[in-house]
């Protein structure tokens, strides 16, 4: 399974807009049914799971599980058929 590391922006960019763009960019690389892990700095991306689920659904990704490991938040996702999320 591919692990995609999303680093927080160094500038003062809107973190949600940045996250939407990063998710959309990487979601386009995945095929329907393909699973991947997104890894985020748990401190910089401290959103509730519901926020991540909403952002992921917007790019046809389904959240399967989430966990933390050594200060990194890991989301396991699956690419859905376009429009079926």
N, C-alpha and C positions, 0 to 999 in steps of 0.2 A: 504494500500500500504506500502510495506517495505521501510524504510529509511536506507540507508547504509552510514555511516559516514567514510570518507577517511581522515585520518590525515596525514599531511606532515611528511616526515621522519625527525628524529632528527639529523641525520648525513648529510654529504654533498653529498648524493647520487644524481645521475642524476634524476631530478624530473619527466622527461617524461618517462624514463624507469620504475621508480617506479609506475607512474600512469598507464602505460600499464599493468603492472603486477597486480595491484589492480583491475582494470576493468576486466581483463581476469578472475581472481580468482572469483570475485563476479558474473560475467556473467554466469559462469558455473553452478551456483546455481539456476539460473532462468529458467523457462520453457517458451517455445514459447508462445507469447501473454501476458506473465506476465509483469506487470509494476512495476517499483521501482523508488525511488529517491536516487540519489547520492548527498551527502552533503560534500562540500569542504570549507576549509578556503579560502575566496575570495582573500586575499592578497597573500598567498603562491601559489595558483593555479589561477593566473590571465591571463590565456590564452584566446585568442578570441574563440568565440563559434565554429568557423570553425575547430579549432584544436581539441576541444572536440568531434565534430561530426565525424571527421576522426578517432580518437582513438576509439570511440564507435562503429563505423561501422566495425572496425577491429575485434571486438569481438561479432558481430551480435546483437548490440544494436542500436536502433534508438532514436535519441534525439527528444522528443516531445515538451518540453518547458524548459526554464531556467529562474530563478529569484534569487534575493538576499534577504536575511532576516538576519538582525543583523550581518553583516560581514561574512555571510555564503552563498556561492554560491550553489544553489540547481538545479540539472538537473533531470528532469523527463524523464525516458527512457522506452522503451518497447523492450523486447527480440523478435528478429525476428527468423523465421525459418532459420536454418543453410544454408548459401549461398544465402539468399534472401535479405540481407541488402543493 
